[in-house]
Amino acid sequence: MTAQTVTAPPPTRRREQTMSTRERWRRRGPLMPALIFTIVVTQIPFLLTIAISSLHWNVLQPGDKNFLGMGKFTSFAGLGNYGIVFTDDRLRTAVINTIVLTVSVVLISAVLGLILAVLLDRKFPGRGVARTLLIAPFLVMPVASALLWKHALYNPDYGLLNGALNWVFQLFGAESGPTKDWVSGYPMSAVVVALVWQWTPFMMLILLAGLQSQPGDVLEAAKIDRADGFQTFRFITLPHLRQYLELSALLGSIYVLQTFDAIYTITQGGPGSATTNLPYEIYLTMFRKYDYGQAAAAGVVVVIGSIIVATFALRTISSLFTEEGNR
C-alpha cells in the first residue's frame, strides 16, 4: 500500500504535463499561419539574397546561359563582394554618408524632440492643438515630405526659403536678396533638415511618454528640498529619460539607416556622390550597373547593421518594461 501510494503521483504529473503541452500548442496554433507567412515573405528572400551575394553576377557581361538561365558570369565569388563593399571607393563613400546622415538626423531630432517634449509636458492653453500640429510632420508620407521640401522650400526660383530671404533683404532697403540653390549648394544639409523635420515628432512622442511616467512623489520631494527647475531636470528628469533617449535613438537609427525616399527625391545622390547612402547605392548597383552580386552584398550589410541596432533597441524596450513592472 505504501509503495503504491508513493508511485501513484508520477503518472498524474505526466498527464498534467502532457495536457499543459497540448494546451500550449493549442494556443500557439492560430499563430502558425502568420509565422509561416512571415518566414516565406522575409526569411526566404533574405537567404536568397545571401546566396546571390556570394556570386559574380552582372547581366551586362556576355556569356552563354546555363540551365538555370544564368550566364558564365555567375561564378562563385565567396566573400569577394563583401570585400568590394568595404574597399571600393564608391561604396565606402556610401557607407560614410550613411553614418553621417544617420548620426546627424538622430542626434538633432533627439535634442529637438527633448526640448519640445519638455515644453509640451507643461500645462498651457491650446496644448492639445500644439501636440497635434507638432505630430503632423511624422504622419506625412516620406515621398510627399521630400517633394514638399524640394519644391516648396528649396526651389531657387519659387521656394519659400529664398522668398523669405528676399523679403528680409527688402526690409533693409535692398532690391532683392541672394538666390541660393540649397540642394546643389548644401546637399547633405538639405537632406538632414528634411529628415529632422520628419523624425523630430517621433522622438518627441517617446520622450513625452517618458516625462509623463515620472514618479510624482520624487518630483514633489525635489520641490520640498527647494530644487530649482534646472536642478530637477538635471538630477531627476534626465536620468529618468536615459532609457527613453536610448530607445528613441535606436529606433530612429533603424529607420534613418534605411532612408531611400528623401535621397532619391531631393538629391538623387548628388551632386556627385555627396548624399549617396547605402540603400540608394544598392539601387544604383542593381538597376544601373546590373551587378546583382554586389547589390545583394551591400543589402546584407544594411540588414546586419539594422539587426545589430534592433537588438539593442529590444534590450532597451525589455528593460523599460521590467522597470515599469517592478514599480
N, C-alpha and C positions, 0 to 999 in steps of 0.2 A: 504493500500500500504506500509505504513511504517513498519507495523508488518510483512508483507510478506518479505520485504527486510531484516529485521533483522533475520528472521528464515530460510532464504534460505541457508546460508553458511554451517550450520552444516551437512546436508546430503552430501554435496560436500566433506567436510573434511573427513566424514566417508568413502566415496568411495575411496578417496586418501589413507586413512589409510589401507583400505581393499586391495587396489591394491599394496601398499608397502609391506604388509604382504605376499601376493601372490608372489610378486617379490622376497622377501627374501627366501621363501620356494622353489621357482623355482631355485634359485642359490644354495641352500643347497642340493637340490635333488640329484645331481650327487655324493655328498659326502656320502650319506646314505649307499651304499653298502660297502664302506671302513670302515665306522663307525660300521656297523653290523659285518663285518668280524673281526675287532679289538676286539669287545666285546666278540664274540664267541671264539676267539683264546686266549685272555688274561684274561678277567674278569671271565668267567665261570670256567676255570680251577683254578683260584685263589679262587673263592668261594668254589669250591670242596675241595681245599687244606685246607681252614679254617674249613670246616666240618670234614675232616679227622683228623685234629689236635685236635679235641675235643673227639677222640675215643682212647680207649686202643686197638690197632690193631697190633698184632705180629703174622705173619703167621707160625712161628715156634712153637707156642703153640698149643697143641691139642684142639680139640673141634668139635662138630657136626655142620655142615654147616646149615645155615638157608635158607630161600627162596631167599635171596639176594646173596647167595654164600659165606657168611661170617660165621665164626665160633663164638663160645661163647666168644672168646677173643675180640670181637668188642663191649665191654661195653662202656658206656658213661664215659668220663674222665673229662669233663668240661675244666677247665684251668690247670688241673694237668700236662699235657705235657709241658706247658709253664713254670710251676714251675720247672720241671726237667731240662729244657734248662738252667735256670739261677742258679740252685743249684747243678746239677750233676758235679762232678769234671772234667770229660772228656769234657763235653760241655762248662763248664766255661773256661777251658783251651783254647778251640777253639775260644771262644769269645775274650779272651785276645790276642791270637795270631792274630786274625783278626784285632783288634785295632792296635796292634804293627806294623803289616805288612802294613796296610793302611796308618797310620801316617808316618811311615818311608819312604815309597815309595813316597808319595805325597810331603812331605817336601823336600827330597833330589832332586826329579825330578823338583820341582818348583824352587829351588835355581840354579841348573844346567841349567834349561831352561832359567831363567832370565839372567844368565851370557852369554849363547850362543846367546840369543836374542839381548842383548846389543852389542855383537861383530858383529853379522850379520846386525845390523842396520847401521853400518858404511860402507862406500864405499871402496872397495879394489878389486884388480884384482882376478877374479875367485870366486866372491861372489855367483853367481848363482850355480856353481858346488858345492860349500861348502854347500849351503842350501839343494841341492838335496841329498847329501851324509848324511847330518845330519837328514834329514827326513826319510831316508830309514829304520831305525830300526822300526819305527812306522808302516810301510807297511808290515812287515814280519808277517806271521800268528803266533798267540800265541804258538801253539804247536811246530811249526818249530823253533821259537825262543828259547823255553825251551829245545828242543833237541839239538840245537846248543850250548847252554851254558853247558848242561850236558855232552855232549860227546866231543865237540871240544875244550872246555875251562877248564872244571872242572875235566875231567877224570884224575885219578892219574897216569896212565901209558903213555898215549899219548896226554894228554891235553896241550893246549897252555900255560897255566899259569905255570905248572911245568916245561915245556920246557924252558920258559923264565927264570925261577929261576935257572935252571941248567946252562944255558948259562951265566948268570951273575956270578954265583959262579965259573965257569970255567975261566972267565976273570981274576979272582983274584987268580988263581992257584989251586983251588980245583978240585978234580976229578969229582964230581957231587954235586948238591945241594940237599936239603931235599925234599923228596917226600911226598906231602901232599894230603890227601883225603879231598878236600874242602867241598864236600856235607855232608860227615859224621861229619867232624870236626866243620864246621860253617854252619849248615843247614839254619837257618833263614837269615843269611847274604848272603848266596848263592842265595836264592830266591829273596831277596830285590835287590841285584845288577842286577840280570837278569831282574826284572820288571822295575827298574830305567832306564836301557838301552832301554827298550821298550817304556816307557812313557815320557821320557825327551823330545823327539821331539814334542809330543803333547802339553806339557807345553810351549815349545819354540815357536810354531806357534801362540798360543793365545797371548803370551806376545809380540811377534814381531808385531802382528797386533795392539796391544795397543801402542807400541812405535811409529809406523808409523802413528798413529792417533793423535799424539801430535800436538797442535796448533803451527804453525811456528812462529807466532808473539810473543808468550810467550818466546820461546827459543831465538829469536832474541833480545828481551828485556833483557834477562839474560846475553847475551854476551855484550850488551851495558853497563850493570851495572857491568861488569868485574867479573862475577861469574865464577869460575873455573869449570872443569868437574864434580868434586865430589859434589860441592855445587849445581850445576844444577840437578844432578841425585838425590840428597837427598831431595831437597826442591821443585822440579818441576816434574821430571820424576817419582819418586817413588810414590808420592801422586796420580799422574795421573794413574799409573798402579795398584792402590789398587783394583779397581773393577775387573780388568783383572786377578790379582792374586787370588782373591776370586773365580772367575769363574773357573779358571784352577784347583784350589784346590778342589772345589766342584765336578766338572765333573770327575776329576781324582779319587776322593774318591768313586764316584758311580761305576766306572769301577773296581778299585782295590778291593773294598769291595766284588765283585763277582768273584774274581780270583779263578779259579779251575785248568786251564791248567798247569800253572807253578808248582803248588803243586803236582799234580798228576804225572807229567812227571819227575821233578827233584828229589823230596824227597819222594813222596808218603806219606806225613805227618810225616815222621820220621826224625831222629831216635826217637823212642817213639812217643810222640805227639808234638815234638818240633815245627813243622811247620803246624800242622793241623789247618786250619781255618774253619769257619762255613760252607762254601759251600762244602769243602771236608769232613767235619764231617757229613753233610747231606747225602752225597754219601755213607759213611761207614754205617751210621744208616739205610739207605734204602736198600742197596744191600749186606751188610754183616750181620747186626743184624736183618734185615727184620722187623724193628719196624716202621711201616708206620706212626703211630700217632706222635711219637717223631720227625721223619724226617719232617713231614708236619709242626709241630710247629716251628722247627728251620728254615724252609723255610719261614714261615710267618714273623718271627723275622727279617730275612735278607731283605725281601721285605719292611717291615715297615721302617727299617733303611735306605734303598735306597730311599724310598719315602720322608722321612724327609730331607735327603741330597738334593734330586732333587727339593724339594720345595724351599730351599734356593738358589739353582742354578737358578731356573726360576725367582726368585725375582731379583737376580743379573743381569740376562740377560735383564729383563724388565727395570731395572734402567739404564743399558747401552744404550738401545735403546732410552729411554726417554732423556738421556743426549745428545745423538747424535742428536735427533730431535730438541732439544732446541738451537742447535748451528746455 
